[in-house]
Each structure stands twice: as structure tokens, then as C-alpha cells.
Amino acid sequence: MAGHSKWKKVKHKKGKADDRKGKLFSKLSRNITIAAQSGMSDPSMNSRLRSAIQSAKDANMPKDKIQRAIDNSKNTRN
């Protein structure tokens, strides 16, 4: 049965899942950046940023990506 390998099925399924996760992480990262630009970059002082970070954590976004989005807001502000 040519073309019916299990690896191909896994590869396509993982590719779709990775695309969905990438789009979601981009959206969440953008929300974090905008929230950090609109106020303080400290989540305890900025409720919008706090809620954006919480939604990113709920989606299992890694801490380094969250921190990178906050740092990115500082770079674009100047």
C-alpha cells in the first residue's frame, strides 16, 4: 500500500496543529504587546496586561514568549 504510512498521517496532523497554535500565539503575543504599550509594563499595575498574560498562560504559551512580547513593547515605544 504505497503512500499509506503512519508517519505521513502524523506529520499532516501535527502540521495542522502547529499552524493553529502558531496563529493563536501570534494573536496572544500581539495582545500582550499592545496592552504593555498602553500602560505600565508591570502586570500588577496594568490590568489589561494581566488579563492578556493570563489568557496566554491558559493557552499554554511559554513564559519566554510572553516575556519577549513584553520586551518587544518597550522597543517599539521608543
C-alpha positions as CSV (number, residue, x, y, z in Angstrom):
1,M,0.0,0.0,0.0
2,A,2.1,2.8,-1.3
3,G,1.5,6.2,0.3
4,H,-0.3,5.0,3.4
5,S,2.4,5.3,6.0
6,K,1.5,6.1,9.6
7,W,4.3,8.8,9.7
8,K,2.6,10.8,6.9
9,K,-0.7,10.9,8.8
10,V,1.1,12.0,12.0
11,K,3.1,14.6,10.0
12,H,0.0,16.2,8.4
13,K,-2.0,16.1,11.7
14,K,0.9,17.8,13.6
15,G,1.4,20.3,10.9
16,K,-2.2,21.5,11.1
17,A,-2.0,21.6,14.9
18,D,1.3,23.6,14.8
19,D,-0.3,26.1,12.3
20,R,-3.3,26.6,14.7
21,K,-1.0,27.0,17.7
22,G,1.2,29.5,15.8
23,K,-1.7,31.7,14.8
24,L,-3.0,31.7,18.4
25,F,0.4,32.5,19.9
26,S,0.8,35.4,17.4
27,K,-2.6,36.8,18.4
28,L,-1.9,36.5,22.1
29,S,1.6,38.0,21.7
30,R,0.1,40.9,19.8
31,N,-2.4,41.4,22.6
32,I,0.3,41.4,25.2
33,T,2.4,43.9,23.3
34,I,-0.5,46.3,22.8
35,A,-1.5,46.0,26.5
36,A,2.1,46.7,27.6
37,Q,2.3,49.7,25.3
38,S,-1.0,51.2,26.5
39,G,0.1,51.3,30.2
40,M,2.8,50.1,32.5
41,S,4.8,47.0,31.6
42,D,4.2,45.7,35.1
43,P,1.2,43.3,35.2
44,S,0.4,44.2,38.8
45,M,-0.2,47.8,37.8
46,N,-1.8,47.1,34.4
47,S,-5.0,45.1,34.5
48,R,-5.2,44.8,30.7
49,L,-1.7,43.3,30.6
50,R,-2.5,41.0,33.5
51,S,-5.6,39.6,31.7
52,A,-3.6,39.2,28.4
53,I,-0.9,37.3,30.2
54,Q,-3.5,35.1,31.9
55,S,-5.1,34.2,28.6
56,A,-1.7,33.4,27.2
57,K,-0.9,31.1,30.1
58,D,-4.3,29.4,29.7
59,A,-3.3,28.6,26.1
60,N,0.0,27.1,27.3
61,M,2.1,29.8,25.8
62,P,5.7,29.5,27.1
63,K,7.0,32.1,29.6
64,D,9.9,33.2,27.4
65,K,7.5,34.1,24.5
66,I,5.3,36.1,27.0
67,Q,8.4,38.0,28.2
68,R,9.6,38.6,24.7
69,A,6.2,40.2,23.8
70,I,6.5,42.5,26.8
71,D,10.1,43.4,26.0
72,N,9.1,44.0,22.4
73,S,6.6,46.6,23.5
74,K,9.4,48.5,25.2
75,N,11.5,48.5,22.0
76,T,8.6,49.8,19.8
77,R,7.7,52.5,22.2
78,N,10.9,54.5,21.6
